[in-house]
Every structure is written in structure tokens, then in C-alpha cells.
Amino acid sequence: MADPTRTLSTFHATMIAEGVEEPPGDTPEEQEDAYLAAWQHLIDTGMAWQLQGWFGRAATALIEEGRCSPPPQPDAGGVTDTP
């Protein structure tokens, strides 16, 4: 199966994180990966902390649990490394 999260938009990531849309995938494992990829997108773009408060709290919990990575940090020149 092709990676359905490769072209994930912020809108779809938000809908998946909120539970409005089911994450893509043929198996529960693929769906869990897509769910976490949606959260990672919201973290990487900073949207997790611009939406309602619970998004930021949930993103922080996922990072603390090791299920998602912290957002990319800008280098000394202010350039952000994004995946």
C-alpha cells in the first residue's frame, strides 16, 4: 500500500486527530500509523498549538509518551528542518 500520509493536508490531519475522519489503512496497524502521522503533521507545522487547547495537550502527551517526535527546531540561521 502506498503511504497515504505522504500528501496529508492540515485539514485532513485535523479531522483524523479529532476523530471526524477515519485514518487511512487496511489494517489496525496501518490506521494507527496514519493516526500518529496526522498528529506528527500537526506537531511539525505547529498547528497542534494553534487549534483548540486539547490539541496542544494531546500533542504534548504523544511526544512525552514517545509516540510522536518534538517539532523541528530552527538552526542558528532560523531555517527549520522539516521532513
C-alpha angles and dihedrals in degrees: 000000000000117000103267092192094061092091097028112154123215089246093055092042089054093048091049093047091048092049095243092115126038114239113251119254143105096234134039088250092054090047091050090050090050091047091053091044088055090053091045089054091052090048095047093049094043091238092121087072096041097055127069114320097256091063091061093044092049091047091051090050092050090051093047090049090052093241092116133027125243116261117276114270123224116249122234090281093054094254114139119216106222126182 
